[in-house]
């Protein structure tokens, strides 16, 4: 019989029989038993925190790392725990979220229009609708590839507009911009940053941005870091939603995307602000 089993038996009968007698009976040392009790009490002390972390993970769809868990506990439970303590408990109880995968940069088509890199990796905006980033990503399903086009506002990181389609077309991008324009107030200072994909160098893109008074900005050739904030959202979406659900059909993928973007905008806490994107947006308004 393992010593830990003997210690557990002694612990369960500690109020019935003397510890010394039971240690002699099981042929274990009292110092070993008390070390076991100390470790057991430490496990029990961690249990309430683990339960709250599990609650947080259910709320966040098991997407939060330990720093966001720390922010959630402070916000929802008015409790402050050291980040290292939270990480230790998450490790112990297998509560860690998944590691994100990086998306590879791809470039297609011939350039018709090229724009200066006005954004220049300055990903900070002082107010809404000042700096937008946009991109297209590939969502793999059992039916084939679904393309997702989105626009993200760098003020609060919210997703302003998005469209899906089974073809990587110019219209997919144009419809995303139209949806954003219908939803938000576009001013002359608005920059819309993209990579050098053929949709963004097209005549249609040039015409529509001029019509709306939007100033295009474009990444340098082959440099995905210039549009890192667009890449970042797709990484989050795929890791926290797509990879974990493996959509079988286009409709399933669309439903997952709709549901996740609502969660992302309205419920998912941003680490830096401790607010959801739309909470920060409402504060400005």
URUR-V245001 format. One record per residue. N is the residue number from 1. SS is DSSP state (a for helix, b for strand, c for the rest). PHI is phi in whole degrees, -180 to 180 (none if undefined). Layout:
# URUR-V245001
n = [N N]
ss = [SS SS]
phi = [PHI PHI]
This chain:
# URUR-V245001
n = [1 2 3 4 5 6 7 8 9 10 11 12 13 14 15 16 17 18 19 20 21 22 23 24 25 26 27 28 29 30 31 32 33 34 35 36 37 38 39 40 41 42 43 44 45 46 47 48 49 50 51 52 53 54 55 56 57 58 59 60 61 62 63 64 65 66 67 68 69 70 71 72 73 74 75 76 77 78 79 80 81 82 83 84 85 86 87 88 89 90 91 92 93 94 95 96 97 98 99 100 101 102 103 104 105 106 107 108 109 110 111 112 113 114 115 116 117 118 119 120 121 122 123 124 125 126 127 128 129 130 131 132 133 134 135 136 137 138 139 140 141 142 143 144 145 146 147 148 149 150 151 152 153 154 155 156 157 158 159 160 161 162 163 164 165 166 167 168 169 170 171 172 173 174 175 176 177 178 179 180 181 182 183 184 185 186 187 188 189 190 191 192 193 194 195 196 197 198 199 200 201 202 203 204 205 206 207 208 209 210 211 212 213 214 215 216 217 218 219 220 221 222 223 224 225 226 227 228 229 230 231 232 233 234 235 236 237 238 239 240 241 242 243 244 245 246 247 248 249 250 251 252 253 254 255 256 257 258 259 260 261 262 263 264 265 266 267 268 269 270 271 272 273 274 275 276 277 278 279 280 281 282 283 284 285]
ss = [c c a a a a a a a a a a c c c c c c a a a a a a a a c c c a a a a a a a a a a a a a a a a a a a a a a a a a a a a a a c c c c c c a a a a a a a a a a a a c c c c c a a a a a a a a a a c c c c c c c c c c c c c c c c c c c c c c c c c c c c c c c c c c c c c c b b b b b b b b b b b c c b b b b b b b b b b c c c c c b b b b b b b c c c c a a a a a a a a a a a a a a c c c c c c c b b b b c c c c c c c c a a a a a a a a a a c c b b b b c c c c c a a a a a a a a a a a a a a a a a a a a a a c c c c a a a a a a a a a a a a a a a a a c c c c c c c c c c a a a a a a a a c]
phi = [none -67 -61 -63 -68 -63 -62 -65 -63 -62 -62 -69 -109 -65 -90 -106 -130 -64 -61 -60 -64 -67 -63 -66 -63 -88 59 -129 -85 -67 -63 -64 -64 -70 -63 -63 -62 -63 -65 -64 -65 -67 -63 -67 -65 -76 -62 -60 -65 -61 -64 -67 -65 -62 -61 -62 -65 -66 -64 -95 62 60 -111 -84 -82 -65 -71 -71 -61 -59 -66 -66 -62 -68 -76 -91 -113 55 -121 -115 -120 -60 -59 -67 -65 -63 -62 -62 -68 -64 -64 -62 -101 56 -109 -72 -77 -77 -83 -74 -103 -85 -94 -79 -80 -132 -130 -134 83 -92 -81 -107 -125 -126 -120 -67 -83 -70 -66 52 61 -92 -90 -106 -118 -89 -158 -62 59 -107 -137 -113 -121 -142 -170 -121 -131 -101 -112 -82 -130 -66 -91 135 -94 -105 -98 -117 -108 -144 -125 -118 -90 -76 -68 -126 67 -73 -90 -74 -157 -155 -140 -122 -163 -90 -128 -86 -105 -66 -63 -59 -71 -62 -66 -66 -66 -62 -64 -66 -65 -67 -90 -118 -86 -98 -111 -66 -85 -68 -104 -119 -100 -142 -87 -99 -61 -62 -64 -87 -99 -76 -66 -62 -66 -61 -64 -70 -66 -66 -61 -89 73 -94 -96 -73 -131 -140 -65 -68 -60 70 -113 -70 -67 -65 -118 -62 -73 -74 -58 -60 -65 -62 -61 -62 -58 -69 -70 -86 -134 -66 -62 -86 -110 45 -60 -87 -131 -62 -64 -63 -63 -62 -63 -62 -65 -58 -65 -70 -65 -62 -59 -62 -72 -103 -127 -80 -72 -84 -62 -69 -97 63 -125 -76 -54 -78 -65 -65 -64 -68 -60 -65 -65]
